[in-house]
Amino acid sequence: MTYWLTSRFSAGLEYNPRAGKVSPLANLLAIRETRNRPALMLGTSSDRIGTPSGQAFYATFSKNLKRETGLPIAPYGGVVYGTHEGKTRAIGGLNIGFSETVTSLVIFDGVHVHPTFNVSLKSHTISFLLIRGRDPGVSYSVAF
């Protein structure tokens, strides 16, 4: 559950039922994307998918490349520090927009790849995940 405090900053809570943990979420759009420059996002969330505990702090650059490639893709890359292992890792991924409401996000968390398929309706999003590329999962989020 997240709340957009401004057009550039959101905060909320994330619940992991398997671990029985609630973690803070926050995202700050530090630099907006322009025609020639990627966006810079700073944030925090629970540590990697599959860790029993820990918090992650990250910085990522992302760029929508539809204009350059003709494809509805937006790659991202950056670094994350995870408190579970006390390590900094390179992260990255690719967002693919099939329509305004259907997307796919391939996430590399610095250790494993997690493909997702997302359906968004207004402020609600249901995500189907393949954790580590093999274990199915479902996520639900609401933004207000």
BALOBA-1460 file (C-alpha; in Angstrom, 3 decimals):
// residues 144
<rec num="1" residu="m" x="0.000" y="0.000" z="0.000"/>
<rec num="2" residu="t" x="1.500" y="3.317" z="-1.040"/>
<rec num="3" residu="y" x="0.443" y="6.922" z="-0.834"/>
<rec num="4" residu="w" x="1.667" y="9.568" z="-3.271"/>
<rec num="5" residu="l" x="2.501" y="12.536" z="-1.045"/>
<rec num="6" residu="t" x="3.605" y="14.549" z="-4.086"/>
<rec num="7" residu="s" x="3.964" y="13.767" z="-7.792"/>
<rec num="8" residu="r" x="7.577" y="12.783" z="-7.052"/>
<rec num="9" residu="f" x="7.423" y="11.080" z="-3.627"/>
<rec num="10" residu="s" x="5.466" y="8.076" z="-2.395"/>
<rec num="11" residu="a" x="5.542" y="6.247" z="0.929"/>
<rec num="12" residu="g" x="3.774" y="3.228" z="2.314"/>
<rec num="13" residu="l" x="3.954" y="-0.228" z="3.819"/>
<rec num="14" residu="e" x="4.672" y="-3.631" z="2.352"/>
<rec num="15" residu="y" x="3.443" y="-6.842" z="3.974"/>
<rec num="16" residu="n" x="5.150" y="-10.189" z="3.362"/>
<rec num="17" residu="p" x="2.819" y="-12.943" z="4.641"/>
<rec num="18" residu="r" x="5.441" y="-15.714" z="4.292"/>
<rec num="19" residu="a" x="7.880" y="-13.876" z="6.534"/>
<rec num="20" residu="g" x="5.189" y="-12.213" z="8.675"/>
<rec num="21" residu="k" x="6.953" y="-8.871" z="8.208"/>
<rec num="22" residu="v" x="5.810" y="-5.337" z="7.497"/>
<rec num="23" residu="s" x="8.389" y="-3.082" z="5.830"/>
<rec num="24" residu="p" x="8.399" y="0.597" z="4.886"/>
<rec num="25" residu="l" x="8.257" y="1.587" z="1.219"/>
<rec num="26" residu="a" x="9.418" y="4.921" z="-0.165"/>
<rec num="27" residu="n" x="10.247" y="6.202" z="-3.630"/>
<rec num="28" residu="l" x="11.629" y="9.575" z="-4.627"/>
<rec num="29" residu="l" x="11.863" y="10.640" z="-8.243"/>
<rec num="30" residu="a" x="15.068" y="12.640" z="-7.760"/>
<rec num="31" residu="i" x="15.534" y="13.516" z="-11.456"/>
<rec num="32" residu="r" x="12.743" y="13.436" z="-14.033"/>
<rec num="33" residu="e" x="13.325" y="11.710" z="-17.352"/>
<rec num="34" residu="t" x="13.678" y="13.994" z="-20.363"/>
<rec num="35" residu="r" x="14.065" y="13.322" z="-24.058"/>
<rec num="36" residu="n" x="17.840" y="12.939" z="-23.605"/>
<rec num="37" residu="r" x="18.253" y="12.087" z="-19.925"/>
<rec num="38" residu="p" x="17.193" y="9.075" z="-17.834"/>
<rec num="39" residu="a" x="15.227" y="9.401" z="-14.619"/>
<rec num="40" residu="l" x="16.870" y="8.804" z="-11.249"/>
<rec num="41" residu="m" x="14.796" y="7.038" z="-8.586"/>
<rec num="42" residu="l" x="15.862" y="6.633" z="-4.944"/>
<rec num="43" residu="g" x="14.007" y="4.390" z="-2.567"/>
<rec num="44" residu="t" x="13.661" y="1.695" z="0.034"/>
<rec num="45" residu="s" x="11.682" y="-1.546" z="0.281"/>
<rec num="46" residu="s" x="12.035" y="-4.998" z="1.782"/>
<rec num="47" residu="d" x="15.259" y="-6.771" z="0.861"/>
<rec num="48" residu="r" x="15.410" y="-9.236" z="-2.047"/>
<rec num="49" residu="i" x="12.521" y="-11.547" z="-2.874"/>
<rec num="50" residu="g" x="13.025" y="-14.659" z="-0.769"/>
<rec num="51" residu="t" x="15.036" y="-13.185" z="2.093"/>
<rec num="52" residu="p" x="13.438" y="-13.688" z="5.513"/>
<rec num="53" residu="s" x="14.251" y="-10.151" z="6.687"/>
<rec num="54" residu="g" x="16.097" y="-6.984" z="5.821"/>
<rec num="55" residu="q" x="15.598" y="-3.646" z="4.140"/>
<rec num="56" residu="a" x="16.926" y="-2.518" z="0.752"/>
<rec num="57" residu="f" x="18.052" y="1.001" z="-0.195"/>
<rec num="58" residu="y" x="18.471" y="1.670" z="-3.909"/>
<rec num="59" residu="a" x="19.232" y="4.133" z="-6.660"/>
<rec num="60" residu="t" x="18.197" y="3.375" z="-10.238"/>
<rec num="61" residu="f" x="18.352" y="5.104" z="-13.594"/>
<rec num="62" residu="s" x="15.567" y="4.350" z="-16.086"/>
<rec num="63" residu="k" x="14.752" y="5.466" z="-19.612"/>
<rec num="64" residu="n" x="11.733" y="4.871" z="-21.810"/>
<rec num="65" residu="l" x="13.202" y="3.866" z="-25.177"/>
<rec num="66" residu="k" x="10.015" y="3.758" z="-27.261"/>
<rec num="67" residu="r" x="11.024" y="6.867" z="-29.231"/>
<rec num="68" residu="e" x="14.475" y="5.453" z="-30.010"/>
<rec num="69" residu="t" x="13.504" y="1.833" z="-30.711"/>
<rec num="70" residu="g" x="9.818" y="1.908" z="-31.658"/>
<rec num="71" residu="l" x="9.285" y="-0.730" z="-28.956"/>
<rec num="72" residu="p" x="7.386" y="-0.132" z="-25.682"/>
<rec num="73" residu="i" x="10.411" y="-0.831" z="-23.467"/>
<rec num="74" residu="a" x="12.043" y="0.937" z="-20.543"/>
<rec num="75" residu="p" x="15.217" y="-0.573" z="-19.071"/>
<rec num="76" residu="y" x="16.588" y="0.351" z="-15.660"/>
<rec num="77" residu="g" x="19.845" y="-0.237" z="-13.837"/>
<rec num="78" residu="g" x="21.397" y="0.776" z="-10.572"/>
<rec num="79" residu="v" x="22.711" y="-0.310" z="-7.215"/>
<rec num="80" residu="v" x="21.091" y="-1.609" z="-4.046"/>
<rec num="81" residu="y" x="22.321" y="-2.132" z="-0.510"/>
<rec num="82" residu="g" x="20.539" y="-4.969" z="1.285"/>
<rec num="83" residu="t" x="20.717" y="-5.232" z="5.053"/>
<rec num="84" residu="h" x="19.959" y="-8.987" z="5.105"/>
<rec num="85" residu="e" x="23.399" y="-9.827" z="3.705"/>
<rec num="86" residu="g" x="25.009" y="-6.432" z="4.270"/>
<rec num="87" residu="k" x="26.007" y="-6.220" z="0.593"/>
<rec num="88" residu="t" x="25.806" y="-3.770" z="-2.279"/>
<rec num="89" residu="r" x="24.736" y="-5.301" z="-5.602"/>
<rec num="90" residu="a" x="24.155" y="-4.182" z="-9.181"/>
<rec num="91" residu="i" x="20.485" y="-4.439" z="-10.174"/>
<rec num="92" residu="g" x="18.541" y="-3.967" z="-13.373"/>
<rec num="93" residu="g" x="15.549" y="-4.910" z="-15.396"/>
<rec num="94" residu="l" x="13.249" y="-4.202" z="-18.275"/>
<rec num="95" residu="n" x="9.679" y="-2.932" z="-18.327"/>
<rec num="96" residu="i" x="7.587" y="-3.891" z="-21.352"/>
<rec num="97" residu="g" x="4.303" y="-2.073" z="-21.949"/>
<rec num="98" residu="f" x="1.804" y="-4.191" z="-23.858"/>
<rec num="99" residu="s" x="-0.982" y="-1.658" z="-23.236"/>
<rec num="100" residu="e" x="-1.921" y="1.056" z="-20.751"/>
<rec num="101" residu="t" x="-3.074" y="-1.599" z="-18.274"/>
<rec num="102" residu="v" x="-0.919" y="-4.666" z="-19.079"/>
<rec num="103" residu="t" x="2.847" y="-4.683" z="-18.552"/>
<rec num="104" residu="s" x="5.677" y="-7.056" z="-17.832"/>
<rec num="105" residu="l" x="8.660" y="-6.276" z="-15.656"/>
<rec num="106" residu="v" x="11.732" y="-8.490" z="-15.671"/>
<rec num="107" residu="i" x="13.581" y="-7.848" z="-12.407"/>
<rec num="108" residu="f" x="17.216" y="-8.693" z="-11.675"/>
<rec num="109" residu="d" x="17.709" y="-8.148" z="-7.927"/>
<rec num="110" residu="g" x="21.472" y="-8.623" z="-8.065"/>
<rec num="111" residu="v" x="21.191" y="-12.372" z="-7.431"/>
<rec num="112" residu="h" x="18.123" y="-13.782" z="-9.237"/>
<rec num="113" residu="v" x="15.836" y="-12.921" z="-12.159"/>
<rec num="114" residu="h" x="12.105" y="-12.556" z="-11.427"/>
<rec num="115" residu="p" x="9.788" y="-12.098" z="-14.448"/>
<rec num="116" residu="t" x="6.425" y="-10.468" z="-13.680"/>
<rec num="117" residu="f" x="3.168" y="-9.924" z="-15.558"/>
<rec num="118" residu="n" x="1.094" y="-6.995" z="-14.278"/>
<rec num="119" residu="v" x="-2.499" y="-5.899" z="-14.750"/>
<rec num="120" residu="s" x="-3.404" y="-2.422" z="-13.484"/>
<rec num="121" residu="l" x="-6.894" y="-1.032" z="-13.117"/>
<rec num="122" residu="k" x="-6.946" y="2.535" z="-11.823"/>
<rec num="123" residu="s" x="-5.069" y="2.412" z="-8.498"/>
<rec num="124" residu="h" x="-5.036" y="-1.409" z="-8.190"/>
<rec num="125" residu="t" x="-2.335" y="-3.703" z="-9.576"/>
<rec num="126" residu="i" x="-2.193" y="-7.484" z="-9.564"/>
<rec num="127" residu="s" x="1.193" y="-8.987" z="-10.407"/>
<rec num="128" residu="f" x="1.954" y="-12.588" z="-11.281"/>
<rec num="129" residu="l" x="5.584" y="-13.454" z="-10.558"/>
<rec num="130" residu="l" x="7.977" y="-16.248" z="-11.316"/>
<rec num="131" residu="i" x="10.296" y="-15.981" z="-8.341"/>
<rec num="132" residu="r" x="13.820" y="-16.979" z="-9.368"/>
<rec num="133" residu="g" x="12.274" y="-17.710" z="-12.762"/>
<rec num="134" residu="r" x="10.480" y="-20.827" z="-11.489"/>
<rec num="135" residu="d" x="8.335" y="-20.408" z="-8.337"/>
<rec num="136" residu="p" x="4.941" y="-18.768" z="-8.971"/>
<rec num="137" residu="g" x="3.668" y="-15.929" z="-6.806"/>
<rec num="138" residu="v" x="1.020" y="-13.234" z="-6.740"/>
<rec num="139" residu="s" x="1.219" y="-9.667" z="-5.482"/>
<rec num="140" residu="y" x="-1.532" y="-7.102" z="-5.004"/>
<rec num="141" residu="s" x="-0.940" y="-3.397" z="-4.500"/>
<rec num="142" residu="v" x="-3.099" y="-0.333" z="-4.181"/>
<rec num="143" residu="a" x="-2.006" y="3.288" z="-4.468"/>
<rec num="144" residu="f" x="-3.997" y="6.182" z="-3.087"/>
